Amino acid sequence: MPRILILYASLGSGHLHAAKALEQAFAHYSDVELQIEDAFDYASPILRETLTRLYKRLSEKAPELYRVIYEGSDIDDLEDSMNGNLVLAQLERPFFKRLENLVKQTNPDIIICVQQIPSRILQLLNQAEELPQPHYVVITDVIAHSTWINYGVTGYFLPSALTADVLVRRGVDPSLLHVTGIPVKLEIAEPKAMDAMRLRHDLPIDRPVITLFGGGLHRKRVRLVVSQLLESNRPGVLVVAAGRNEELLEAIEDLENGPQMQLRKVGMIDYVDDLVTASDLVITKAGGLITSEVAARGTPMVIIDPFPGQEEWNADAIAAYGAGVQLRLPEMVPPTVLHLLNNPEQLSFMRDRARLIGQPRAALTIAERVMDDWRSRTQPSGETVPQPV
């Protein structure tokens, strides 16, 4: 029975969602023992509080400073970047002693990291020959920052061929790179019909549906977009999904249906995939997970306000593939949405491109690859290898 430890770090929600998707995928195998842990739960409270506050303040108050730090720390030379990550890990190590103890005490057969920080710490154990088990890394950004690449990694699971190409150009061994897509929840791999999802959630079948995921967007910019779309003469339904962004719901509380465009406002929901399937178009930020989920359903995107650094790179990739458009000015969103709705051929092209890059089975593919590797190591010893059920 292989014991698998999945490690993430709670800087943003995307890493947790990817870890949960992997949990679903490995549940298809009988007798696999799975444990998912937030590395920050095993870190010094001082470090955890400092990093989470710093990330939050930079993202909300100083995104351009974050861009300078993020891009400035991305090192092209492979050896220099890996040695830099090693030094950073040595500095972090005193704050992650409990994480080291977790790995040693649980002694899993396989470790999968869905964020850079735990992977950095593990490479120190590998160098000390205290990490005999394979150590995989699941990269959740289309363009991988150099902090993802560490010593002692058994294999990297990548969002796209573009990610692999960038890493090969930097000197990473191609045999370590596996293009699988970013792991998304398994329900996205199940067929769903647009009309059925609209009927399920009381949305009209005879007019366009646009969904705006505004959880990570500034309330004033969203209000501007929503107000202008409501003023249009294009029949349709605009669904604003605010998530945990209560300030956003307050900012648009007074907005009502326009002459032709209806407005639906929702907070936290458990049917995001239904909404994506029901939509002709999705307006969103460029987080690695949300864009992967939308692309996996083949739904075109209008990307607004990508966070400097990794989100801008994700947005560039989506636009380059033709699966969406990236806009900096909120004033450009309504005319772009209306243009696309009035040009079904262009929208159809974007849908086809999204389907080409979407990887709804990514989590299952990663699980299959990990278990195949396990099989190749354990078969000679006669161990029974779990099979998917």
Long-range contacts (C-beta under 8 A, 24 or more apart in sequence): 1-31, 1-32, 1-33, 1-386, 2-32, 2-33, 2-109, 2-110, 2-371, 2-374, 2-378, 2-386, 3-32, 3-33, 3-34, 3-35, 3-106, 3-107, 3-108, 3-109, 3-110, 4-32, 4-33, 4-34, 4-35, 4-108, 4-109, 4-110, 4-111, 4-112, 4-370, 5-35, 5-37, 5-103, 5-106, 5-108, 5-110, 5-111, 5-112, 6-34, 6-35, 6-36, 6-37, 6-111, 6-112, 6-113, 6-114, 7-36, 7-37, 7-38, 7-39, 7-99, 7-111, 7-112, 7-113, 7-114, 7-115, 7-118, 7-119, 8-36, 8-37, 8-38, 8-39, 8-113, 8-114, 8-115, 8-118, 9-38, 9-39, 9-40, 9-115, 9-116, 9-117, 9-118, 10-38, 10-40, 10-52, 11-51, 11-52, 11-55, 11-115, 12-55, 12-287, 13-289, 14-140, 14-287, 14-288, 14-289, 14-290, 15-114, 15-115, 15-140, 17-184, 17-185, 17-289, 18-114, 18-138, 18-140, 18-182, 18-183, 18-184, 18-289, 18-363, 19-114, 20-185, 21-183, 21-184, 21-185, 21-186, 21-362, 21-363, 22-112, 22-114, 22-138, 22-183, 22-363, 22-366, 22-367, 24-185, 24-186, 24-363, 25-183, 25-186, 25-363, 25-364, 25-366, 25-367, 26-367, 28-364, 28-367, 28-388, 28-389, 29-367, 29-371, 29-386, 29-387, 29-388, 29-389, 30-386, 30-387, 30-389, 31-386, 32-386, 35-106, 35-108, 37-102, 39-96, 39-99, 39-115, 39-117, 39-118, 39-121, 42-96, 42-98, 42-99, 42-101, 42-102, 43-95, 43-96, 43-98, 43-99, 44-94, 44-95, 44-96, 46-95, 47-92, 47-95, 47-96, 59-307, 63-307, 63-308, 64-308, 66-307, 66-308, 66-309, 67-308, 67-309, 67-312, 70-145, 70-308, 70-309, 70-310, 71-309, 73-145, 73-146, 73-147, 74-145, 74-146, 74-147, 75-146, 76-146, 76-170, 77-170, 77-171, 78-149, 78-170, 78-171, 78-172, 79-171, 81-146, 81-147, 81-149, 81-170, 82-149, 82-150, 82-151, 84-146, 85-120, 85-123, 85-146, 85-147, 85-149, 85-150, 86-120, 86-123, 86-124, 86-150, 86-151, 88-120, 88-147, 89-120, 89-121, 89-123, 89-124, 89-150, 90-124, 92-117, 92-120, 92-121, 93-121, 93-124, 96-121, 100-125, 103-131, 104-130, 107-133, 108-133, 109-133, 109-374, 110-134, 110-136, 110-370, 110-374, 111-135, 111-136, 112-136, 112-137, 112-138, 112-366, 112-370, 113-137, 113-138, 114-138, 114-140, 114-183, 115-140, 116-145, 116-147, 116-148, 116-150, 119-148, 119-150, 119-153, 120-147, 120-150, 122-150, 122-152, 123-150, 123-151, 123-152, 123-153, 126-151, 126-152, 127-151, 127-152, 134-373, 136-370, 138-182, 138-183, 138-366, 139-163, 139-182, 140-182, 140-288, 140-289, 141-288, 141-310, 141-313, 141-314, 142-288, 142-313, 142-314, 142-317, 142-318, 143-310, 143-313, 143-314, 143-316, 143-317, 145-309, 145-310, 146-170, 154-373, 155-369, 155-373, 157-183, 157-362, 157-366, 157-369, 159-288, 159-292, 159-359, 160-317, 160-357, 162-317, 162-320, 178-366, 178-369, 180-359, 180-362, 180-365, 180-366, 180-369, 181-292, 181-296, 181-358, 181-359, 181-360, 181-361, 181-362, 181-365, 182-288, 182-289, 182-292, 182-359, 182-362, 183-362, 183-363, 183-366, 184-289, 184-292, 184-293, 184-296, 184-359, 184-360, 184-362, 184-363, 185-273, 185-293, 185-363, 186-363, 186-364, 187-273, 188-273, 188-293, 188-296, 188-297, 188-360, 189-296, 189-360, 189-361, 189-364, 192-273, 192-274, 192-277, 192-297, 193-277, 194-277, 194-278, 197-274, 197-275, 197-277, 197-278, 198-278, 200-271, 200-274, 201-271, 201-274, 201-275, 201-278, 203-237, 203-239, 203-264, 203-278, 204-237, 207-235, 207-236, 207-237, 208-234, 208-235, 208-236, 208-237, 208-280, 208-281, 208-341, 209-236, 209-237, 209-239, 209-278, 209-279, 209-280, 210-236, 210-237, 210-238, 210-239, 210-279, 210-280, 210-281, 210-282, 210-283, 210-337, 210-341, 211-238, 211-239, 211-241, 211-275, 211-276, 211-278, 211-279, 211-281, 211-282, 211-283, 212-238, 212-239, 212-240, 212-241, 212-282, 212-283, 212-284, 213-241, 213-243, 213-272, 213-282, 213-283, 213-284, 213-285, 213-290, 214-240, 214-241, 214-242, 214-243, 214-245, 214-248, 215-241, 215-242, 215-243, 215-244, 215-245, 215-248, 216-243, 216-245, 216-285, 216-287, 216-305, 216-307, 217-245, 217-248, 217-285, 217-304, 217-305, 218-305, 219-245, 219-247, 219-248, 219-250, 219-251, 219-252, 220-251, 221-304, 221-305, 221-330, 222-248, 222-251, 222-252, 222-330, 223-251, 223-252, 223-255, 224-330, 224-331, 225-283, 225-304, 225-330, 225-333, 225-334, 226-252, 226-255, 226-263, 227-255, 228-331, 228-333, 228-334, 229-258, 229-261, 229-333, 229-334, 229-337, 229-338, 230-255, 230-256, 230-257, 230-258, 230-261, 230-263, 231-258, 231-259, 231-261, 232-258, 232-260, 232-261, 232-334, 232-338, 233-259, 233-260, 234-260, 234-261, 234-338, 234-341, 234-342, 235-260, 235-261, 236-260, 236-261, 236-262, 236-341, 237-261, 237-262, 237-263, 237-264, 238-262, 238-263, 238-264, 239-264, 239-266, 239-275, 239-279, 240-264, 240-265, 240-266, 241-266, 241-267, 241-269, 241-272, 241-275, 242-266, 242-267, 243-267, 243-268, 244-268, 273-297, 280-341, 280-347, 281-337, 281-340, 281-341, 281-347, 283-333, 283-337, 285-311, 286-311, 286-312, 286-314, 286-315, 286-318, 286-326, 287-311, 287-314, 288-314, 291-315, 291-318, 291-324, 292-358, 292-359, 292-362, 294-354, 295-323, 295-354, 295-355, 295-357, 295-358, 295-359, 296-358, 296-359, 296-360, 296-362, 297-354, 297-358, 297-360, 298-351, 298-352, 298-354, 298-355, 298-358, 299-351, 299-354, 300-324, 300-340, 300-347, 300-350, 300-351, 300-354, 301-325, 301-350, 301-354, 302-327, 302-333, 302-336, 302-337, 302-340, 303-327, 304-330, 304-333, 305-330, 318-357, 321-353, 321-354, 321-356, 321-357, 322-349, 322-350, 322-353, 323-350, 323-353, 323-354, 323-356, 323-357, 324-350, 324-354
